[in-house]
């Protein structure tokens, strides 16, 4: 049993950490440095550590760029500390064996250590430096018109001036039984991904009009959602590992701009991606999802001359932080809906 004196000391420390914000912050600094030292005790004193946080698209880009960064910096030993199962799932696609999953409190402690001690002292690279848990001024310049989202990583996060090379993930083969069960017709099926975290959603009724138009043109349709929500097509929520092989087998993809679009950007299939229209007044405080900033071609995830991608913007979709209503009245709403449906369906020839 723990001696009474040690119990009292431990209890006092816990009380101070929970009741006094400054003491809690300082404890996290100490804890974060301790965690990093523990990693280096196991894997070598010179081990460089990457701290990985962020949404799906960010994680995908981070994993794709780490190799390039290490070559530029002559880093031979490294570990990636990540805070979610999503990071682990994506890491498997990149054959990344150096990822260490940790809970949010430990990751937050490492961030607090970075804030006080800096990246050089800790031999640490923060891959997602604009999270709200870092109390620094958020960079607004990175979202001005001269840059795109990949520039954020190349120049702002990784400080690589002379170009980047992206590692390409590899995907396991599909299980054919699943394809048969879901009635996926090779080369004649459209996979729709109607959900995204960074933009507002389109209504199910609008998607159903698109699904109806695709069906009339001879296509089978699947909706990439976890639960049935009333779409006029079966749902099939695919894993990251299934995503690209599934699209290449099906032949066609339509999706709201999301991190999932980053993952499937390498798929050899016809792709239609829907973005929010650029507003008259750009908000540089938050993430921008417009074509000008997050376009797959603009970010060089897809070659500019590649004719398998069609990018469409619409005022029916807005950045999730944009509270202004771009479509002014019901008549304008109907017009924009009909226009978007027609633009999407024009990408598909009758079969």
C-alpha positions, -999 to 999 in steps of 0.1 A, spaced: 0 0 0 10 36 -6 23 54 26 0 80 40 24 108 33 27 99 -4 -11 97 -6 -14 132 8 12 146 -16 -5 129 -45 -39 142 -34 -26 178 -30 -11 177 -65 -43 164 -80 -63 191 -62 -39 219 -74 -40 207 -110 -78 205 -111 -85 238 -92 -59 262 -104 -57 267 -142 -21 279 -142 -9 249 -121 -28 226 -145 -11 242 -175 23 239 -159 16 203 -150 8 196 -187 41 212 -197 59 188 -174 38 159 -184 43 166 -221 81 167 -218 80 136 -197 60 117 -224 85 128 -251 114 117 -229 98 83 -224 94 78 -261 131 86 -267 142 63 -238 126 35 -258 135 45 -294 167 66 -291 176 101 -279 178 116 -314 143 104 -324 123 132 -340 87 133 -330 57 145 -351 25 154 -333 -5 146 -356 -40 160 -351 -66 173 -374 -94 161 -396 -93 133 -422 -80 154 -451 -53 169 -429 -42 135 -416 -40 122 -452 -18 151 -463 4 149 -432 11 112 -438 18 118 -475 44 146 -468 63 132 -438 88 112 -459 96 143 -480 101 164 -449 125 138 -433 146 136 -465 149 174 -466 159 175 -429 181 144 -429 160 128 -402 167 91 -398 147 82 -367 112 94 -360 79 86 -343 44 100 -349 22 107 -319 -15 107 -330 -48 112 -311 -74 92 -330 -82 58 -346 -86 77 -379 -49 84 -379 -41 47 -373 -64 36 -401 -48 60 -426 -13 52 -414 -19 16 -424 -25 27 -460 9 45 -460 26 14 -444 35 38 -416 48 17 -387 61 45 -365 27 58 -352 20 59 -315 -17 64 -306 -23 84 -274 -54 98 -256 -63 135 -260 -50 145 -226 -15 133 -234 -15 149 -268 -27 181 -252 2 179 -227 27 176 -255 11 207 -271 15 227 -239 51 216 -236 57 229 -272 41 262 -263 65 269 -235 97 251 -246 95 253 -284 101 228 -312 139 229 -313 144 221 -276 118 192 -279 129 180 -314 92 181 -322 71 191 -353 35 201 -347 16 191 -379 -16 209 -370 -6 243 -355 -38 261 -360 -59 240 -336 -77 260 -309 -59 242 -282 -28 261 -291 -32 296 -278 -12 314 -305 -23 339 -331 -39 319 -359 -23 325 -393 -46 345 -416 -22 351 -444 -21 314 -453 -58 316 -464 -54 347 -487 -59 344 -524 -23 339 -533 -21 305 -515 -40 272 -514 -43 246 -487 -13 225 -498 8 257 -494 -3 258 -458 16 225 -453 45 232 -476 54 266 -463 37 272 -430 38 238 -413 69 221 -428 89 251 -441 99 234 -473 107 261 -499 119 240 -528 90 217 -535 74 186 -520 69 150 -530 38 132 -518 39 95 -508 11 75 -524 -9 52 -502 -16 16 -513 -49 -1 -508 -57 -38 -503 -78 -56 -529 -116 -56 -525 -136 -85 -511 -157 -95 -541 -185 -109 -520 -193 -74 -507 -195 -61 -542 -220 -88 -552 -240 -83 -521 -244 -46 -526 -252 -50 -563 -223 -29 -575 -221 -30 -613 -185 -27 -625 -180 6 -644 -216 15 -641 -221 25 -604 -220 60 -589 -208 62 -553 -222 94 -536 -206 108 -505 -231 134 -493 -216 142 -459 -188 166 -449 -176 182 -417 -162 215 -431 -192 225 -452 -230 227 -448 -250 198 -463 -273 195 -493 -308 182 -485 -317 146 -490 -345 156 -514 -319 173 -537 -297 143 -536 -327 121 -545 -333 142 -576 -297 135 -586 -301 98 -578 -333 96 -598 -315 113 -628 -286 89 -626 -309 59 -624 -328 71 -655 -294 73 -673 -288 37 -665 -264 39 -635 -266 20 -602 -261 42 -572 -248 37 -536 -247 63 -509 -216 63 -486 -233 68 -453 -234 46 -422 -272 44 -417 -302 46 -440 -315 81 -440 -342 81 -467 -320 83 -499 -334 66 -530 -304 43 -531 -288 17 -508 -262 28 -483 -227 14 -480 -203 30 -455 -169 20 -468 -137 20 -448 -106 41 -459 -90 9 -471 -119 1 -493 -124 36 -507 -102 38 -537 -106 2 -549 -143 6 -545 -144 37 -566 -122 23 -593 -144 -8 -595 -177 13 -595 -163 38 -620 -179 70 -607 -179 93 -577 -199 124 -565 -191 140 -532 -192 172 -511 -157 185 -506 -144 167 -475 -113 149 -463 -127 118 -479 -121 135 -513 -84 139 -505 -82 101 -499 -100 92 -531 -83 118 -552 -59 91 -565 -88 68 -576 -88 61 -614 -125 69 -620 -148 98 -630 -151 122 -601 -175 151 -594 -167 172 -563 -191 200 -550 -177 230 -532 -192 261 -516 -192 292 -538 -168 319 -529 -185 346 -509 -183 383 -515 -164 387 -483 -139 359 -475 -134 349 -438 -97 344 -433 -102 334 -397 -115 299 -404 -109 271 -429 -119 278 -465 -133 250 -486 -138 269 -519 -122 256 -551 -97 285 -550 -83 273 -517 -92 236 -515 -96 225 -551 -81 191 -557 -64 204 -588 -54 236 -571 -37 216 -544 -20 194 -570 -36 163 -557 -49 158 -592 -31 169 -623 -44 201 -639 -49 183 -672 -67 154 -657 -102 152 -673 -116 126 -649 -124 154 -623 -152 180 -625 -153 206 -598 -185 225 -592 -193 253 -568 -227 264 -556 -241 289 -531 -263 261 -517 -232 249 -499 -213 271 -474 -183 268 -452 -195 254 -419 -185 286 -400 -203 309 -425 -237 319 -409 -248 341 -438 -274 328 -461 -262 331 -497 -295 321 -514 -318 351 -508 -353 337 -514 -373 306 -523 -373 313 -560 -335 317 -561 -332 285 -540 -352 265 -566 -331 280 -594 -298 271 -577 -310 236 -569 -321 229 -605 -288 244 -618 -267 222 -596 -286 191 -604 -282 198 -641 -245 205 -638 -240 172 -620 -261 151 -643 -244 167 -674 -212 149 -662 -228 115 -669 -237 102 -703 -266 78 -707 -255 41 -707 
